[in-house]
């Protein structure tokens, strides 16, 4: 069992969405907090909310996790106050979708820099001091259903999230001797601000068909607070795979034990998505 009470917890992406809700959830369990996000104003709001609720926020510092130098600077400020943190939670991320003929190099690079290299930068700077402290601890990496399944148009996002899954799979064994647990969170749909900021290459986001699809996604999605509770529960029980909704759990076991069904489902989703977008005329010219 991993206990949050009395532990210090670093959370990236804490300005909004799952990061913000996770910060509130672990604070309610008695953890003190170190918070970061690229959104300085949103980060300050989250820190103010937590402090007004009685939580201890050691530091709330804006940083771009894709910038290694910025993470090194953040770690220096944190470790000047705390020799090490007890729990590291890599929550920050972005989503980029599109087909290979429409995606730009910049979209591929930015997505992987944030979704994969960002967590790696945090791991580089915060895990060695945790190991040296010898108190054990926990590492939480937020992947996605796109880190498990071949969802249509998700190649850049899956590149980052599958990569983070691989890093986590190795570290769950490497860190065991240091009594540091690892949890890989694989959310499905969560109603966060990222829904409105997904970069979809070659698609008119203002088109009625796209807005309808976004509305369906939000209605199907769990709230950030519900997802955060699932994350906290998974960490407390030292689970490696943490699902925030039952559909992803079902899909994971179908992929493992019913591969033909999984293959047909992925093909059907891909065909259906392409057909709808083409019929509705929302694909921009290449």
Residue pairs with C-beta under 8 A, 6 or more apart in sequence:
1 236
1 237
1 238
2 87
2 138
2 181
2 235
2 236
2 237
2 238
3 29
3 236
4 26
4 29
4 30
4 31
4 87
4 232
4 235
4 236
5 29
5 30
5 31
6 30
6 31
7 30
7 31
7 32
7 86
7 87
7 137
8 31
8 32
8 33
8 34
8 58
8 82
8 85
8 86
8 87
9 26
9 31
9 32
9 33
9 34
9 85
9 86
9 87
9 88
9 89
10 33
10 34
10 35
10 36
10 78
10 85
10 87
10 88
10 89
10 122
10 126
11 19
11 22
11 23
11 26
11 33
11 34
11 35
11 36
11 89
11 91
12 19
12 36
12 37
12 65
12 89
12 90
12 91
12 92
12 118
12 119
12 122
13 19
13 37
13 91
13 92
13 93
14 20
14 22
14 23
14 33
14 35
14 36
14 37
14 43
14 46
14 60
14 91
15 37
15 38
15 39
15 41
15 42
15 43
15 45
15 46
16 37
16 39
16 42
16 46
16 192
16 193
17 190
17 192
17 193
17 194
17 224
18 91
18 142
18 187
18 190
18 192
18 224
18 227
18 228
18 231
19 37
19 89
19 91
19 92
20 42
20 46
20 224
21 223
21 224
21 225
21 227
21 228
22 89
22 91
22 228
22 231
22 232
23 33
23 35
23 46
23 50
24 49
24 50
24 53
24 225
24 228
25 225
25 228
25 229
25 231
25 232
26 33
26 87
26 89
26 232
27 33
27 50
27 53
27 55
29 232
29 236
31 87
32 55
32 56
32 57
32 58
33 50
33 55
33 56
33 57
33 58
33 60
34 57
34 58
34 59
34 60
34 78
34 82
34 85
35 43
35 46
35 47
35 50
35 57
35 59
35 60
35 61
36 43
36 60
36 61
36 62
36 63
36 65
36 74
36 92
37 43
37 46
37 62
37 63
37 92
38 62
38 63
38 64
38 65
38 92
39 62
40 62
43 60
43 61
43 62
44 60
46 60
47 57
47 60
50 57
51 57
58 78
58 81
58 82
59 77
59 78
59 81
61 74
61 77
61 78
63 70
63 71
63 73
63 74
64 70
65 71
65 90
65 92
65 114
65 118
65 119
65 121
65 122
66 110
66 113
66 114
66 117
66 118
66 121
67 121
68 117
68 121
68 124
71 118
71 121
71 122
71 124
71 125
72 125
74 125
75 125
75 126
78 85
78 126
79 129
83 129
83 133
84 126
84 129
84 130
84 132
84 133
84 135
84 137
85 126
85 129
85 130
85 137
86 130
86 135
86 136
86 137
86 138
87 137
87 138
87 139
87 140
87 235
88 122
88 123
88 126
88 127
88 130
88 137
88 138
88 139
88 140
89 140
89 142
89 231
90 118
90 119
90 122
90 123
90 139
90 140
90 141
90 142
90 164
91 140
91 142
92 114
92 118
93 114
93 115
93 118
93 142
93 144
93 160
93 161
93 194
94 110
94 111
94 114
94 115
94 194
94 197
94 199
95 111
95 157
95 194
95 197
95 198
95 199
96 103
96 107
96 108
96 110
96 111
96 156
96 157
96 198
96 199
96 200
96 201
97 153
97 154
97 156
97 157
97 198
97 199
97 200
97 201
98 107
98 153
98 155
98 156
98 199
98 200
98 201
98 202
98 203
99 153
99 201
99 202
100 155
101 286
102 201
102 202
102 284
102 286
103 155
103 156
103 201
104 201
107 156
107 199
107 201
108 156
108 159
111 156
111 157
111 159
111 160
112 156
112 159
112 160
112 163
114 160
115 157
115 159
115 160
115 161
115 163
115 164
116 159
116 160
116 161
116 163
116 164
116 167
119 141
119 164
119 167
120 167
123 139
123 167
123 171
127 139
127 175
127 180
130 137
130 178
130 180
131 175
131 178
131 180
134 178
135 179
136 178
136 179
136 180
136 181
137 178
137 179
137 180
137 181
138 180
138 181
138 182
138 183
138 235
138 238
139 168
139 171
139 175
139 180
139 181
139 182
139 183
140 182
140 183
140 185
140 231
140 235
141 164
141 165
141 167
141 168
141 182
141 183
141 184
141 185
142 185
142 187
142 231
143 161
143 162
143 164
143 165
143 168
143 184
143 185
143 186
144 157
144 158
144 161
144 186
144 187
145 151
145 186
145 187
145 188
145 248
145 251
146 154
146 157
146 158
146 161
146 162
147 158
147 161
147 162
147 164
147 165
147 184
147 186
148 165
148 186
148 248
148 251
148 252
148 255
149 251
149 255
149 262
149 266
150 158
150 266
151 158
151 266
151 269
152 266
152 269
152 270
152 273
152 274
153 200
153 273
164 184
165 184
168 182
168 184
168 240
169 184
171 182
172 181
172 182
172 184
172 240
175 181
175 182
181 235
181 238
182 240
183 231
183 234
183 235
183 238
183 239
183 240
183 241
183 242
184 240
184 241
184 242
185 231
185 234
185 242
185 244
186 241
186 242
186 243
186 244
186 248
186 252
187 227
187 243
187 244
187 245
187 248
188 221
188 222
188 243
188 244
188 245
188 247
188 248
189 217
189 218
189 220
189 221
189 222
189 245
190 221
190 222
190 223
190 224
190 227
190 244
191 218
191 221
191 222
191 223
191 224
192 224
195 214
195 217
195 218
195 221
196 214
200 210
202 283
202 284
202 286
203 210
203 277
203 282
203 283
203 284
204 210
204 282
204 283
204 284
205 211
207 280
207 281
207 282
208 280
209 276
209 277
209 280
209 282
210 282
222 244
222 245
226 244
227 244
227 245
230 242
230 243
230 244
230 245
231 242
231 244
234 242
235 242
241 252
243 249
243 252
251 262
251 265
254 261
254 262
254 265
255 262
277 283
